[in-house]
Amino acid sequence: MVFDPNRSIGWNLDHRAVEITERIFDGADCYRWRLVFAWLPVKTISGKIAWLRKIYKQRFWVVFTGFHMEPEVEYADLFEILGENYE
């Protein structure tokens, strides 16, 4: 197991066998896709690197097995959002 300094201690301890069970978009400090400017390099949902251009960002809470919640941020361009399959 590799320690991730950007995550909480609880997430690093439970990282061995966690599954994302739910995404909460209506919680505190959550928002759907917003248009922002990427000053620094960010990784999009498809794995591409975006830098120095307009890109969309969303913030939500991820619920893992065992009732553990963590805030999560995703970046995407418009074509990735339109091609995404929502369940």
C-alpha positions in Angstrom: 0.0 0.0 0.0 1.4 3.4 -1.0 0.7 6.4 1.3 -1.2 9.2 -0.5 -0.3 12.5 1.2 -3.3 14.3 -0.4 -5.8 12.0 1.4 -6.8 11.6 5.0 -5.3 9.1 7.4 -8.5 7.1 7.4 -8.6 6.9 3.6 -5.0 5.6 3.5 -5.8 3.0 6.2 -8.9 1.8 4.4 -7.4 1.9 0.9 -6.8 -1.8 0.8 -10.4 -2.9 0.2 -12.6 0.1 -0.6 -15.2 0.5 -3.2 -17.0 3.7 -4.2 -20.7 3.0 -3.3 -22.2 6.4 -3.8 -21.5 10.0 -5.1 -23.3 12.8 -3.2 -23.7 16.0 -5.2 -26.1 17.9 -2.9 -23.9 17.9 0.2 -22.0 20.7 1.8 -19.4 22.5 -0.4 -20.5 20.4 -3.5 -21.2 21.6 -7.0 -21.8 20.2 -10.4 -19.7 21.1 -13.4 -18.4 24.7 -13.4 -16.2 26.4 -16.0 -12.8 27.3 -14.6 -9.3 28.1 -15.9 -6.6 25.5 -15.3 -3.5 27.5 -14.3 -1.7 24.4 -13.1 -1.7 21.0 -14.8 -4.7 18.8 -13.8 -5.7 15.3 -14.9 -9.1 14.9 -16.5 -11.5 12.1 -16.0 -10.2 10.4 -19.1 -6.6 10.6 -17.9 -5.4 13.5 -20.2 -3.5 16.4 -18.8 -5.1 19.9 -19.2 -3.1 23.1 -18.6 -3.5 26.8 -19.3 -7.0 26.5 -20.8 -10.7 26.6 -19.8 -11.9 23.3 -18.3 -14.9 22.1 -16.2 -14.6 21.1 -12.6 -17.0 19.4 -10.2 -16.7 18.7 -6.5 -18.7 16.0 -4.6 -18.5 13.6 -1.7 -17.5 10.0 -2.3 -19.0 7.4 0.0 -16.8 4.3 0.4 -17.8 0.9 1.9 -17.8 1.2 5.6 -19.6 4.7 5.6 -16.3 6.6 5.1 -16.7 9.8 3.1 -14.1 11.9 1.3 -14.4 15.1 -0.8 -13.4 14.5 -4.4 -12.7 16.9 -7.3 -12.9 15.9 -11.0 -11.9 17.9 -14.1 -13.1 17.3 -17.7 -13.4 19.1 -21.0 -16.8 19.5 -22.6 -16.4 16.4 -24.9 -15.6 14.2 -21.9 -18.7 15.4 -20.0 -21.0 14.9 -23.0 -19.6 11.4 -23.6 -19.9 10.3 -20.0 -22.5 7.7 -19.1 -24.6 8.8 -16.2 -26.4 6.1 -14.2 
